[in-house]
Amino acid sequence: MARTAILYARSNRRENVDRQVRELEEWCDRAGVVPVSTVAEVAIGVRASRRCKQVLMDAAAGLADLVLIRDVSRLSEDPAQLEQIIGEHRSRLAISREDRHH
């Protein structure tokens, strides 16, 4: 059975949400992962949004095997919060960027 994923895209000044979603969909195609939903938001700020937290909770509740993001900075740019999110959800996170540093 194929793994499933919730795609999560969040824009900032440098990123375009539509481009992120396309990249995530392409990653799923290559990896044989089935997207079950896509959450795309324009969010300004450092901390994780409510929608981001909901996506993580949905995956934890079994609605998908993974949360697919382009880069860990899409979750939060606050180092302490990012560390907490990764600590709690590491097994459910997948990152699409090949050149990731995290």
N, C-alpha and C positions, 0 to 999 in steps of 0.2 A: 504494500500500500504506500502511495506517495506521501511524503511529508507535506504539511500545509503551513501557510504563512500569512500573517497579517503584514501588509506592506505599510510602512510608516515613513512619510516624507514631510519634512519641515523646511521651510525656506528661511534664508537669512539674506543679507545684502548681496552675497555672492552667488547664491544658489537660486535655481528656478525649480519650483515644485514639480512642474510637468516633466522636466528633464530627469529629476530624481525618480519619479514614478516610472518613466520609461526604462531607466537603468535597472530599477528593482525588478520590473517585469522581465527584462532580458536575462537577469541573473536567475530568476525562477525557471525560465525556459531552459537555460544551460544546465541547471542543477536538478531538474526534474521535480521541482517543488511547485505545489499548486497554491496560487494565491486565493484566499477565501474572502479577503476584504482589503480595501485600500483606504488609509486615512492620510489625507494630505492637508496641511494647514500652513498658512502664513502666520508666523508667530515671531514677534519681536520681543526679545528679552533673553536673559541668560538661563533661567530656570525651566525645568520641564513643565509643559502645559498639562492641564487636566486631561486633554485628549490623549497625550502621550502616556500619562499614568493609566488611563482607561485601557489603552491598547495593551500595555504590559499586564494589567490585571486580567484582561480577556484571555491572553495567552496562558497565564498562570491557571485560569479556570478551565483550560482545555479546549477553548474555541479554535485554537491553532497550535501547531507544534512550535512555531517560531515567530518572532517579530523580526522582520527584515528591515534594516536601515542602511543608508548609504555610508554613514560614518558615525562613530559614537557621539560626535558633537551634535548630531540631530536630536539626541535625547535630552541633553542639557549641556550648557557651557560652564556651569558652576561645578568646579572640581569636586567638592565634597558631595554634592548631590549625585554627580555622575558616578563617583565611587560607590555610593550606596545603591544606585540603580543596577550597576554592573554586579555588585555583590549579591543582590537579591535575584537577579534575572539572568545571570550569565549563561545558564544552560539553554535558555530560550532565545538568545540573541544571535542573529546572523548579520554579518556586515558585508555589503556588496563590493566595496572598493578594494581593488587589488593592492593599492599603495597605502593601506591603512597603517597607522603608527601606534594604535592602541591595542 
